[in-house]
Structure formats: C-alpha cells, structure tokens
Amino acid sequence: MKGIILAGGSGTRLYPLTIAVSKQILPIYDKPMVYYPLSVLMLTGIRDILIISTPRDLPCFEALLGDGSVFGLSLSYAAQPHPNGLAEAFIIGRDFIGSGNVAMILGDNIFFGNGLPNVCRQAASRETGASVFAYRVDDPERYGVVTFDQRTGKAVTIEEKPARPKSNWAVTGLYFYDKDVVDIAASVGPSARGELEITTVNNFYLEQDRLHVCQLGRGYAWLDTGTYDSLHDASSFVRTVERRQGVQIACPEEIALDMGWLGPEDVLRRAGVLGRTAYASYLRRLVEEHAG
C-alpha cells in the first residue's frame, strides 16, 4: 500500500502565520506539523509516500524531508495549484498510486492512541472497499458527519458540514481505499462549494456497502490544527505527554528504527545533523537503549 499526505491549501484561517509558510510546516511543540501525519503512515507500515502541496510550499517540504531516506522512506512530491478539494489528491496522484491500494492523511491532522497502529494496519489489510475513522466532537458542523445504526453499529449516512448534524461523530482526516478510488474520484463533480468532496467518495463506497467506519473512542486523541487555539492545544497536548513520559510523539527516526528500516548508525548520523538539540539527544538515547 502507498500513502499520500495532502498538505495543500492556503491556510487563510491562520493568517498572518501562514502568509509566507505552509501551515503543515508550523511547529507542534518540538516538531513540524507534517511529522505527525507522516508518522501515522509509517506506523501503518507504509514507506512509499507522496506529499501534495502548493507550488509555493513544495520546496519547503523537500528541504525539510528530502527523499525520505533519513527516515527509511521513499518520498515523492506533487503540486495542487488550487484547493479544489480532498478528492483531487487521487487525481493528482493517479500515476503514483498505480493499480494498488492507497491511504491518505491530511497534513494538519494529529492522531494519538496506544491502539492506533493496530487499527491502521487492520484498515490497510482490507484488500477491497474503504476504511475511515470517526471521532466524537462538540462541533460536528465543521466536518463530515456520520450516523450509525444503533442495532448493527454500521454507518448509515455521511453528510458534509451539515447545518444541523444528526450526530456528533466526525469523519477524521485519515482514509484507506482500494484501487477503485482513482476512478471514483475522477467521476466526482464539484460540490456547491466548488470542491471535489471526499464525502462524495465515501458515500459512493457507503452506497455499495463497501465502507468500514471505525469509531475512535476513549483512549484516542484526534486534533485538527486549523485554528490558533487548536494549534496551541495540540502543542500543549504533545508537550504534556512527552514531558511526563519521557518519550517522543511522532518521531519518524524512532519508528524507522523500530521497524528495521534504519540501523543504529543511521539514527546516530541523523542525530549528528540535528546538533545539540533535545531531539538529537533523544535519538542518541534511543540508540543506547536499542543496543542494551
């Protein structure tokens, strides 16, 4: 399975922060925002990843992440000149996806939970259909909203940013699709907002009874970093967990070391590049613990 990180958009809700830089490059405590979705794909076992962003911002992502080899990955890049909707990612990435399955994650979404790798790998293991994740929120009108059959637990409807939401379950920015998604996305017409909506794609699978919706309940955190307050909340959350537990959230080098994609010498070399930072010290400590 291949992966896509969609990190486009103009970020106007965060002006003036994002006048000159992509929102997904902004820091979430001690790491660039894009590290967090990148880590989710890595925890799923995905190593071949396409990053889609604006023509202006792509050079920043390439400077930050390179070809991915420092993380044991293969990274490619593609431009989305205009914010025409999430489903356009599959049109832009058609050649990259090829004839296989694909996972897509939004570049401004942060996921956390001990069971997250397992639920992601389960979704990735489904050869046909689509898998998405739902999370209970207080402001569902900002998202795609899913309702469930109380008897069977299966998804019944998905509505995009409804004025009167039928539930508090929002569809998160993490999606797994079979190879059909490329053709489905190409057949989607613009919505009233002028965008190719991912909800339309999800409803296509839902109508064919090929959509699996996993509810992320207690023990999981999903943070959408689209506002000043949510940026601050996400940084505070990460800082609290890291300082109390002494571990890093979304450390690509650590994941790659655990996966066997990088060796200890690779991580030490990376630490040398990062200098005398707390992050570099953490990488050195990882190697010591790995050797012990």
Secondary structure by P-SEA (a helix, b strand, c coil): cbbbbbcccccccccccccccccccccccccccaaaaaaaaaaacccbbbbbbccccaaaaaaaccccccccbbbbbbbccccccccccccccccccccccbbbbbccccccccaaaaaaaaaaacccbbbbbbbbbccccccbbbbbcccccccccccccccccccccccccbbbbccaaaaaaaaccccccccccaaaaaaaaaaaccbbbbbbcccbbbbbcccaaaaaaaaaaaaaaaaacccccccaaaaaaaaccccaaaaaaaaaaacccaaaaaaaaaaaaaac
